[in-house]
Amino acid sequence: MVEIAFDEPLPAATLSAPASGTAGGMVEVSWTGPDGEGDYLAAGPVGANDASYLTFEYTAKGNPLPLRLPVEPGAYEIRYVLADGIQTLARLPITVSERSFALDAPGSAPGAVWCRWNGRAAALTRIS
């Protein structure tokens, strides 16, 4: 008698998010999946290995889940990663576009001046 062992199939997962976002910005990702201990959503380069990512959030934090996008524009993917074995269960392409900023202020002044800023602020954003 010959015995053949088969691997257990991976659990199913799905992802839903906007098709594009701004570099360094946040997107809201809805997901389904096993939500196992240590499972996470990650943003990384298209075609990179499962353990290669630039940003991540643990699925235990909620659904939908805000996920920060990479700071460099380009083609990326959002992944649902099963922590057990670091295996990607779902992938969703996303295009990250360049951030735009504008500052309107006088060229020089003897003291404090009012200026206008147009752009998304992030942690540690400052004008000096």
Steps between C-alpha positions, in 0.01 A plus 500: 500500500628847405408801711508849346486808723338815364559848634202660666350769273565860599207696644323743269543878526379804304602865487314813392664844477526797263694437178735791578622723780751772584859423605518478877122535527248263654247271330218309662520127430206267556598137532379149569728226625584280794615792723748270671743618764761714326323515161553835329427715198809633325589733214801399295652494154320294237665159464708525819515196728232457766723623783598820313282800581531873566205560734265273694217483753381198700153374408416487871477883489168485314310483177510716298860580582690823417828416327778748426629494143870502406662844471635446147260514203460182295318169458445307822270236641309465822524150647320295763785307661442190712749525785523120525765434236495857364279413204303750294133403477380795288657776289351824372687739266517868592666794323672752726521851357729786592392736776449862410581794722477875462617782723405863450703742714700821457863463394625680811366686802639666813298273732222243508290468185181326397535232239264258328568132478328258267573130545436213736673531832666192646673425826784747554396731213628850560564819310810699588 
